[in-house]
Amino acid sequence: MTEAQSLVCSTPRAPTGLQSGRVIAKMLRENALLAFPPQAFEDDVVFRRFFGRQQIILNRPQGIHHILVENSQNYCRTRGTIRMLRPLLGNGLLLSEGEDWKHQRRTVAPAFAPRTMPLLARHVATAADAAVGRLAASEEAQIDLLAAMQGLALEIAGTSMFSLAMERHRPELRDLIIRYSAGVGRPTPLDFLLPLAIPSPRDLLRRRVRRRWVQLISRIIAERRGKASAAAPADLFDVLSTASDPDSGAPLSADDLVDQVATLITAGHETTGVALFWSLYLIAAAPAVQERLAAEVAALDLGPGKADETLPRLVYTRAVVHEALRLYPPVYAIVRQARSADNADGIEVQAGAIVFIAPWVLHRHRRLWPQPEVFDPARFLPDAPVPDRFAYLPFGIGPRVCIGAQFALTEATLVLAKMLQAFEIRRTDSEAVGPVGIVTTQPDHPPLFCLRPRH
């Protein structure tokens, strides 16, 4: 029994028994975490039908390896996923396929190469300093850390990408994303049934959101282009706007640049913001973890000039982030559709089958993790047994692994360290907080916290 094992994070359960396609679709719209039946957390594979198609919830590591790595070209995004995400992400790296995706990946990859991490760490530390200062100066007795961390993550996305303060753009960006996620971004049965070439009624509304979103991203890009840039890259925009495919020499087109920026802002800040919230939520309920974390960071220089050098010393802080990502993975499911029939480590996959590889399920699976619902950062310390690489997938794996994974880990680790260096963090009430899967793994309500200065 380790210092954190008194904190148990229960898993919301779907009703037992058979579920129709409409029931599953309703769960996916209201809380996708309930779409996984109880046996999914016990068995290595669950079969069911979804609007006439085979649906597989896959938890067998070798089968996951086959689908996401060995035979990834046989599996594509589903029409539902594309319909829900394309209005915000366009045809950027997350949704593109085939040769278009390869071109984009080769072109964008240098922006997240190890040599860019010191630059990005400086941007993270600068934004984190400002956020901690604002929180310290706040006269509010109760703080909404979900909103604060989402705002900070958006500020970091803006400063690291554009070297721009995002105060002017943040309200409109957040308003569009929140309204879309809570409204027309949620799926309906038609999203799963209609071919992509036939728009659903919601698709028509989503197109209006898309036009407004592209206009906003284009305005931000134009503002950034109007700034003089130093000879050395100052931010990700400098890298992206001058990048070219190392094979063909082709740069990103103007439309591609808009879609890449939209993808990085949306996917990057949404996932990191909720990861930071869940990290803070967990340590607020685990005083021993919080004090160990605070002791690790107390004497460290986390300022912009030293952040990159200090990062390797944040061993326990990073373990806390990893454990939060295990219990509350922002991306709760990776969904693929089989182009043709396949055999994944003995599992027969029909042509057209929908395969769920769900970090939400994998990370809490009873055969893959000891005491899976217990918050225990020691799982990720250097001397702990290494978890199966295909049982822990907060950033995916294989050719389509999240390109910004190291940046996201750097951001979450540095921000968490800055917060614990500055504050003792406690909940102001004991009301249970449940996870809800919509676009990311969100809390069912934003709990309030008390921040007590440590110095």
Secondary structure, 3 states (H helix, E strand, C coil): CCCCCCCECCCCCCCCCCCCHHHHHHHHHHCHHHHCCHHHHCCCEEEEEECCEEEEEECCHHHHHHHHHHCHHHEECCHHHHHHHHHHHCCCCCCCCHHHHHHHHHHHHHHHCHHHHHHHHHHHHHHHHHHHHHHHHCCCCCEEHHHHHHHHHHHHHHHHHHCCCCCCCHHHHHHHHHHHHHCCCCCCHHHHHCCCCCCCHHHHHHHHHHHHHHHHHHHHHHHHHCCCCCCCCCCHHHHHHHCECCCCCCECCHHHHHHHHHHHHHHHHHHHHHHHHHHHHHHHCCHHHHHHHHHHHCCCCCCCCCHHHHHHHCHHHHHHHHHHHHHCCCCCCEEEEECCCEEECCEEECCCCEEEECHHHHCCCCCCCCCCCECCHHHHCCCCCCCCCCCCCCCCCHHHCCCCHHHHHHHHHHHHHHHHHHEEEEECCCCCCCEEECCCEEECCCCEEEEEECC
